[in-house]
Amino acid sequence: MKRFNCDYQEAAHPRILVRLARTNMDQMPGYGEDEVCDAARARIRALCAAPEADVQFLVGGTQANFTLLAAALRSYQGVLAAQTAHIAVHETGAVEATGHKVLTLPPEDGKITAAQVDAACAAHYADEAHEHMVMPKAVYISQATELGTIYSRAELEAMRAVCDRWQLYLYVDGARLGYAMAAEGCDVDLPALARLADAFYIGGTKQGALFGEAMVIRNDALKRDFRYVIKQKGGMLAKGWLLGMQFDELLRDDLYFELSRHAVRLAMKLRAALTEMGVPFLLDSPTNQQFPILPDVVLAELGREFSYSYQCRVDESHSAVRLCTSWATTEEDLDALIEELWRLLVQ
């Protein structure tokens, strides 16, 4: 079985495994207070052009999301997000379980707009009973989104302005941040994101690490006591250097960005082949996630040798699916997928 259903099905880039093996018996202080984590923090601050940023390492994306939002929100406050947002759909109510409502907005291709956030806040405060309602205090977006789309710098600048107007935190889920930055036309790099967001994380789990996400916090109010929240939420890994070491290696010598470009290049090769076959797409994604609409009879046959993620039904005989490339996808496996699609759809 060749797997294209998600982008975290391999363990880790070999360089990480080599370094872990080489340093396996080295003794380190615990809880991320070691020289390896400090080196990774310094590397991240330099890449973000944010020397004052706080950088903390967490094990996974769900943990990163609910920990940051728990630190940001008071008990009566909630977070605005797309209806398709990971925190609203695929985290088993983790944010709500910490006591904070996810206030969803209808997205377009996975994205919400500054105008929607502005309207939601205006409507909240215009209601004479607003003190009886959950107060919007943060905005959650993903870069790239759950549908593979990306926010432009202009869109993020507009979102930042609205957040400033209503005194909201802007938090960016970066589980696939490298894939977003590798996409053609993306004008949001790490320094821009660090300037515009109060906090965001650089994803590792989906981008070459065994596990781990690097949280970058610019807002001083969120930095304060953040490690207390990490500990309380079960996110403070005793062997914290295992996280820092992975990011120190991934972000060395442009490796992280090379791996991201590899995945996106293969995704664009897949998209071009599907387009040549006359296959329509659910939406236009410039990143490593592609959403073709295929006949159900083809999907049944395709699934014998290739895995995919079912997305939604389009009509009585067609469905949209997700096909993902990753940092580890080989050219040979992608060519095999394309060849099988040609056989099923064209020949």
C-alpha positions, 0 to 999 in steps of 0.5 A: 500500500502506497499512502497518500492520505496524510503527510505524517506517515513516516517517522523522521528525516534520517538526519534527525535519527542520526543525531538522536542516535549520536547523542543518545547517552548524553545527559541533559537538563530536563523540561527544555532548559538545556543548551540544545533547546536554547540553540534551537530557540536562537535559530528560530529567533534569527529566522523570524527576525524576532530576537525578543520572541519566546520559543517553547516546544510542544509535542503536537498540534492539538496540544499546542493549540489548546495550550496557547488558547488557554493561556490567552483566554479568560474563562468567559472568552472564546476564539473566532475560527473557520467552521473547517478549522482544526480546533473546530473539527478535528481536535475532539473539543480540546479547546472547549474542554479547557473552558473556551468556546470556538466561535465559528465563521463560514469560510471560503476555501478554508479561510476567514476574512478580516471583514468577517471578524470585524462584523462578528465583533461589531455584532457582539458589542452591538447586542445589549445583552453582550455581557451574557454571551461569550466574548470574542478575544482571539482569532485562530487561522491556519497557514496552510489551511485545512484545505491547503489554501494560504493567506496572503500578506495583505490578508494577514495585515488586514486581519492584524488591523481588525485584531488591533481594533477589537483587542484580539489575539491573532494566533496562527496554526503552523502545522503545515507552515513550511508547505505554505511558504514553499507554495508558489505565490506565497508572500508570507515568510517567517519574519512577516508572520512573526510581525503580524501574529501574536503567536504561531507555531512552526510545525514539525510533526508533518514536516520531518520531525518524529514529533513536535511543534515550536511555539513562537510568542511575540506578545508579552502578555502571552509570554508571561507564565506560559510555561506554567500553562504548558505544565498544567496542560500536560505539555512539558516534556521531561526529556525536552531536549528531544524536541529542541534537537529536532528543530535545531537539526531541521532548521539547519542548512535550509533542510526544513525548507528543502523538504517543504519545497520537495513536497510541494513540487510533487503535489504540483506534478500530481495536480498537473497530471490530474488536470491533463486527465480532465479531473476537476478539483474541489478547490485550488490548493497551491500546497501539498494537499490536493483535492481531486473529484473522482468517480466513486468506481475509480476510488474503489479500485484506486484504494486497493493499492493507494490510500487517500482521505475521503473529503466529501460527496460531490454528486451521486457518483463522484466524491472529493478526496484528499491526496497528500505529498510529504517531505518523504514522498518519493518520485517513484511512488508519485509516478506509480499513483499517476500511472494508476490514475491514468489507467483508471481514468483515461485508458 
